[in-house]
Amino acid sequence: MDKLLNEFRQDLVSGEWVLVSAGRAKRPHPKMKREVVDTSKENCPFEDLFKSGQEIVWGYPDSQNWEVMVIKNKYPAVQYGVCMPEEEFGPSKIHKATGIHDIVVFKDHDIHFADFTNEQGVNAIRVYKKRYQEIALTDKCAQYISIFHNFGEEAGASIYHPHSQIISTPILPSHVQGSLDGAYQFYVKNRKRVYDVIIEWEKENKKRMIYENNIFLAFCPFVSRYPYEVRIFSRDSHAHFEKMSDEFDKYLADALIQVLKKMKKVLNDPAYNFFIHTSPVETALENIHEFYSWHVEIIPKFSIVAGFELGTGVEINVVDPDTAAEELRNA
């Protein structure tokens, strides 16, 4: 595809428009080098969790010989408490920010997700699933549980030591609601899962495929909101991440690590976010498995949101997804 691609593309699920304007960027890779926060072990609150007074939830495989530790966030975005109903405040609605905010700490201070072994990746996936299941049972207010990983200061990581976060919320985030609504409307109209249609087209097209194994496949979406955005889907499509078979953990770990390794090589070790898009904890949509598919989204920090994006809600992607996929695939 033309390197100077310049066109609007509409997302099949959300209906949102993205402006792919490849001519606006020259080779930006040298700018991708992330800012490095304090890397010393001496000042790291996650190096000795007991000494630094962290509130331990549990460790995996156990709290004495742990490889992954779940702790309470000392500065939580939400506070655990009694479920309260939604309220009206003038013309607006408000809801008490009840929920659980945990940190998933990985043992080795200097090995980040892109450099994990497959075993370390499997440990992460299993802890994510187990803690999700526990929070879903414990937090009676929870409507959604978000699992995400920030790497690099530009991506919101204030601590160098590798860690992920899990937050439960009493509201269903609008972005999640929009994905569910779009997927449902597509299913009603076409009697097909929208994500199955997208995956099948990407498999046939091949240009944006990056990596595949027996269970998962990774690609740069045709309608990529961000440069080098990657999504990972299971071939065995289902709606709930936490219900994924343990047999699949090693395949998800493999796909996630391989994509991050490729990003590290192509983009000069960039800051990035990845998060798991899964179904709500509680839903009245009894047929959700018929129309929704959980997946992982990985977004390297590449550009700054400016006036056009803020004013219109239309993201400008300065890298053709075909070009991004080719570079990552060949890395």
C-alpha angles and dihedrals in degrees: 000000000000112000088220094057111165117178146117116248126193121220110239093217107037100025089228120143125234125194111219104198107166093169091070094070135062119196098309099177097110088059091057095080104119127230110256119225123205105312098185120120091213093070097035115115090200098053094079106017095183095047093049091053099245118170104242120214098178142307133234125262082002138325095257099048098028130166094175125027129194113211136170115259109248090210103037124188089214132032126224110242149121118318111258127191123248112269137204120236109185106304092339136081124231134187129191109254097241119159147096124281115191135172122220107211122197116213104232111076096205104037113088128192096270089058097043120125114237088255091056089049091051090051089054094049092048093050091048091053096043095048091045090055092048094049091048089057097039103042105063089182095058117120095162136018117203121202115190143157126212120197121186132014093271088058093052101265108138093175123061096210109097113260142146130209137226122198129178120204133195090220132061107243113240092235090057092044090051092052092049093047093048093047091048095049091049091051093049091051100040106019088230134103108257091218091052089054092049093047093048091050092049090049091051094043093047094185095104099037113117108171140357138184132171095286110019138044130194128204144157104251118241086235098047112172092197135036112269092004110167132194127197120206133180117240085220095064118210136151106237123064093194091060094056112128115258087233088070096053094090091051094051090046090051094050094045095047094045092052092048091049090053092049090049091054099041098039100037098252098310131194110255147167128221126184140173116243106204139152125284119272092239121027137166088207097104093179095050092126088061095062112017134069126191116226145165122251122200120193122180115208102251113143142020121251107240141178100296093051093044093045098046107022087233113128119217113221110196096190124070106239089224090058093044092051093048092053094046094043093053096044 
